[in-house]
Amino acid sequence: MWQIVWSSLPQLINAGIKYTIPLAVISFALGLILALITALIRISQTKGPFLIIKAIFRFYVWLFRSTPLIVQLFIVYFGLPYLKLKGIAPDGIKLEPFTAGIIVFTLNTGAYASETIRAAIESIPKGQWEAAQAIGMTRYQTLFRIIIPQAARVSLPPLSNSFIGLIKDTSLASTITIVEMFEVSQQIAAENYQPLVMYCTVAALYAILCTILSFIQGWLEKITTRYVKPQI
């Protein structure tokens, strides 16, 4: 058994470095940008035609939080090739597996993270908005100089958990032929007929990676809260 484990580790680690980690990091980075934009639009007090934009983003968040991630992957990778748009995509929208994965994971992360960021921003006492306004700061200055830095600290734990969850969710990318760690473990299991050993091995690798990220999360939380007065 140990011989199988040691012989398969290089392939699994290589798949993790080449696909699993980049897929998670790129998707999370893009997802955070999308989440911040979505959250700012959702909390905006602008009226008029802007309400239509707010409704579109609200629908986007609802859609991706209400449907399974694997279904989203299948729609984008397997479904879009059948969406034939005359003059734009007459043969359908065909995406590379990695590109499709990035798009879906980014949109999914953005939907969930936007609610985390929105809640973090709204958790900052309104008195800070009023104090900033009293000294002549604009709403834009208040948001980016006072509110968002505090909201970042508040949202760090849940966003870190989201990233750890995303690392594990990348295993679903195997369903659209991305050769990440889980897909490689399936391929090796098909060759050596040892699925239990291979699945336990890849599970251990995911656990090790997530444990490392958990320690990093704890370290970041200590840094960002060192000047915060503990509440009794």
N, C-alpha and C positions, 0 to 999 in steps of 0.2 A: 504493500500500500504506500509506504513512504517513498519508494522508488518512483511510483506514479506521480505522487505529489511534487517531488523535487524536479522531475523531468518536465512537468507541465508548468511550473512556476515562471520560467522565463517567458513563455508565450503569453501567459495571463498578465504578467507585469507589463510586458511590451504593449499588449492591447489596452491596458489601463493608461499607460503613458501616452499612447498614440491616439486613443479615441475617448475613453471614459472621462479622464480628467479634462482634456480640452473641451469636450462637449459640455461638461458641467460648468467650467469656468467661463467660457464664452457666453453660454446661454444665461448664466446668472448675471454677468456683467451687463449684457444687453437688456436683460429682464429688469434689473435695478433702474436703468435709465428710463425704460418704458414705465416702470412702476412709479417713479418720481413724477414724470410728466402726467400720468393718469391721476395720481393723488392730488397734484396741484390744480389740475382741471376740476376734479371733483369738489375741492374745497373752495374754489373760486367763487367770489360773490358777484361776478359780472352777470348782468342780465341781458335780455334781448336775444338776438340770434345765437349768442354763445351758449344758450341753454340747449340748443340742438347738439352742439359738440359734447356738452356734458352728458346728454342722453346717450350719445353714441358710445362714449367711454364707459358709461354705466352698463350698457348692454354688453360691451366687450368683457367687462369683469364678470357679469352674471353668466355669460356663455361659457367662459373657460373655467369658472368655478363650479359649474353645474353639469359638466360632462366629463367622463373618464379620460385620463391622459392617453391611454392606449387607443381610444376611439379617435381622439384628435390626431394622433400619429397616423392612423390608418386613413383618415379623411384626406390629410395633406399629401401623404406619399402614394397611396393607392387610389384615392378618389379624384384628386385634381387632374390626373391625366385624362379623365373622361369629361372634364369641363372644357368644352370647345367653344372658344370665343371668336367669332368671325372678325377677321382683320387684326386680332391681337394674338390669340393662341389657337389657330385653327386645328392644330393637332393635340390640343390639351396642354395643361401645365405640368411638365415633367421636371422633377427636381432630383438632384443627387441625394442619396440617403442621408449623408451627413448634413447637407443643407436643410433638408426637410426636418431633421432632428433639431437643428439649431432653431429653426423658425418656431416649431411647436413648443419646445422647452422654454424658449424666450417668452412667447405669448402666455404660456401657462404660469411661468414664474412671475411675469409682470402683473398678471391678474391678482394672484395671491399676495404678492409683496406690496402692491398698491394699497390694499386694505390695511396692511401692517403700518405702512408709512403714513397713510391718512389718519389712522387712529393715534399714531405717535405724535403727529403734528397737532391734532385736536386735543391731546392730553396736556399740552403746555398751557398753563393758566392764562386766561384772557387778559389778566392784569399786565402781563408782559407786553402784549400788543398795545395796550393803552399807554403804558409807560414810554414805550418807544415812540408812539405817536405824539406824546406830550413833549418830547425833546426834539421834535421836528423830523423824525425818520419817516420815510415813505413806507408803504406796505411792502414793497419789494425789498427794501433794505432790512426791514424788520424780519421778514421771512428768511432771508439768506444769511443774515448776520447774527440773529438771535434765536429764532424758532427752530430752523433746520438743524443747527449744531446740537441743540438739546434733543430734538426728535431723533437724531442719529443715534445718540446714546440709548434712548428708550427702545428704539427698534432693533438695536444690535442683537440681543438674544433671539428674538423670533426670526430675524432674517438669517442668522447663523444656522438656526434649526432648519430653515427652508433650504439653505445650501446643502446641508448634510442630507436632507431628504432628497434633494435633486441628484446628489451623487448616487444614491440607491435607485432613483427613478430612471437613471440612464440605462439600467439593465433592460428597460422596455424597448430601447433602441434596437435591440436584437431582432425585434419583430419586423423592422423595416430594413433588415440586412446590414446594419452597421456592425462591424466586427469588433465590438467592445468586449470587455472581460467575460460577461455572461455568455455571449455568443461563442467565444473561443472555448469556454468550458463545455458548451454543448457539442461543439465540433470534436473536441478531444474525447469526450464521453462516447460519442458515436464510433470512435476508432478503437478505444480500449475496453468498451463495454463496462465501464466503472462509473455510472452516473452518480452514485452516492458519494464516492470519493471526490469526484470533480466538483460537484455542487457544494460540498462542504468546504472544499479548498477555496473556491471563489467566494463563498460566504465569509470565510475567514479574512480574505483580502479586503472585502468591503468593510468588515468590522474593524480591521486595523486602520484603514484609511479614515473611517468615520471617527474612530477614537482619537486619532491625531488631530483631526479638525475640531473635535470637542475640547481638547486641551488648548488649542489656539483660541477658540471661542472664550474659554475661561480666562485666558491671559488678556485678551482684548477687553473683556468686561472689567477686569481689575484696573486696567489702564484708564478706561473711560469713566470709571466711578471713583477714582482715588480722591477727587476733590468734592465729591458729593457727600453731604452730611447724612449719615445713616438715620433712618426714621425708626423711632422706638414705638 
